[in-house]
Amino acid sequence: MDFHELIINRRSIRKYTDEPIAQEDVRLILEAALLSPTSKSARAWQLVAIEDKSTLEQLAACKPAGAMSVAGCPLAIAVTVDSTKSEAWVEDASVAASYMQLQAAALGLGSCWVQVYGRFAADGTPSDQYVQEILGIPEECSVLCIISFGHPNEIRKPQDTEKLKWENVHIGKW
Ligand SMILES: Cc1cc2nc3c(=O)[nH]c(=O)nc-3n(C[C@H](O)[C@H](O)[C@H](O)COP(=O)(O)O)c2cc1C
């Protein structure tokens, strides 16, 4: 599959089979993050890969909705960046997360972005603090998101290129 086909076919996958992800694939996914570009080449990401079932279940409670894919996945990666080392930490973390999602798609794996930054747990605790506590992440490492990964257990249609929002594109001038 060429790159364009890959991005047409990549969809958020929230249901996974019980099959574990091969360690070689886990390594390739992490390597994708470490290959991603960063502002001023800060490379200040800190990634936490989680495979332990009970930790995954705890993480899924970081917010009341939209995090359930983490409870049922064989692998999740918390994406954090040391915000004392990169003022563009949101962007650095976003690019790393996207690279990992694309690498996963290229391996035939599904993934889903679970937003953490700016969200709140059911008891009002900021979701990023909640995740930092569970995973022992230092305060300076801001948590943007958790990406869940796994072998797809749902079928999603590819994107329809006939429905792309070309009206949002302005050539030369608005
Ligand atoms: C910044 C960002 C935050 C997202 N947060 C969540 C989330 O918390 N939970 C979730 O299930 N999906 C989340 N998603 C996935 C989007 O819902 C999904 O990408 C969008 O609906 C388009 O669907 P597609 O990825 O299948 O093309 C997020 C995606 C992005 C880029």
The ligand as an SDF file (V2000), in Angstrom:
LIG
                    3D

 31 33  0  0  0  0  0  0  0  0999 V2000
   -6.6210   15.7020   19.0080 C   0  0  0  0  0  0  0  0  0  0  0  0
   -7.4910   14.4680   18.9310 C   0  0  0  0  0  0  0  0  0  0  0  0
   -8.1880   14.0540   20.0430 C   0  0  0  0  0  0  0  0  0  0  0  0
   -8.9590   12.8890   19.9920 C   0  0  0  0  0  0  0  0  0  0  0  0
   -9.5490   12.4250   21.1400 N   0  0  0  0  0  0  0  0  0  0  0  0
  -10.1980   11.2550   21.1200 C   0  0  0  0  0  0  0  0  0  0  0  0
  -10.6870   10.6840   22.3280 C   0  0  0  0  0  0  0  0  0  0  0  0
  -10.4800   11.2070   23.4230 O   0  0  0  0  0  0  0  0  0  0  0  0
  -11.3590    9.4980   22.2500 N   0  0  0  0  0  0  0  0  0  0  0  0
  -11.5710    8.8550   21.0560 C   0  0  0  0  0  0  0  0  0  0  0  0
  -12.1890    7.7720   21.0650 O   0  0  0  0  0  0  0  0  0  0  0  0
  -11.1270    9.3750   19.8770 N   0  0  0  0  0  0  0  0  0  0  0  0
  -10.4260   10.5410   19.8990 C   0  0  0  0  0  0  0  0  0  0  0  0
   -9.8940   11.0350   18.7360 N   0  0  0  0  0  0  0  0  0  0  0  0
  -10.1390   10.3560   17.4570 C   0  0  0  0  0  0  0  0  0  0  0  0
  -11.1690   11.1420   16.6130 C   0  0  0  0  0  0  0  0  0  0  0  0
  -12.4500   11.0010   17.1850 O   0  0  0  0  0  0  0  0  0  0  0  0
  -11.1320   10.6210   15.1670 C   0  0  0  0  0  0  0  0  0  0  0  0
   -9.8390   10.8070   14.6290 O   0  0  0  0  0  0  0  0  0  0  0  0
  -12.1540   11.3460   14.3050 C   0  0  0  0  0  0  0  0  0  0  0  0
  -13.4640   11.0270   14.7160 O   0  0  0  0  0  0  0  0  0  0  0  0
  -12.0110   10.9830   12.8200 C   0  0  0  0  0  0  0  0  0  0  0  0
  -12.1590    9.5790   12.6480 O   0  0  0  0  0  0  0  0  0  0  0  0
  -11.0200    8.6840   11.9730 P   0  0  0  0  0  0  0  0  0  0  0  0
   -9.7680    8.8040   12.8160 O   0  0  0  0  0  0  0  0  0  0  0  0
  -11.5850    7.2800   11.9970 O   0  0  0  0  0  0  0  0  0  0  0  0
  -10.8040    9.1760   10.5770 O   0  0  0  0  0  0  0  0  0  0  0  0
   -9.0990   12.1680   18.7710 C   0  0  0  0  0  0  0  0  0  0  0  0
   -8.3870   12.6160   17.6390 C   0  0  0  0  0  0  0  0  0  0  0  0
   -7.5850   13.7280   17.7200 C   0  0  0  0  0  0  0  0  0  0  0  0
   -6.7720   14.1430   16.5140 C   0  0  0  0  0  0  0  0  0  0  0  0
  1  2  1  0
  2  3  1  0
  2 30  2  0
  3  4  2  0
  4  5  1  0
  4 28  1  0
  5  6  2  0
  6  7  1  0
  6 13  1  0
  7  8  2  0
  7  9  1  0
  9 10  1  0
 10 11  2  0
 10 12  1  0
 12 13  2  0
 13 14  1  0
 14 15  1  0
 14 28  1  0
 15 16  1  0
 16 17  1  0
 16 18  1  0
 18 19  1  0
 18 20  1  0
 20 21  1  0
 20 22  1  0
 22 23  1  0
 23 24  1  0
 24 25  2  0
 24 26  1  0
 24 27  1  0
 28 29  2  0
 29 30  1  0
 30 31  1  0
M  END
$$$$
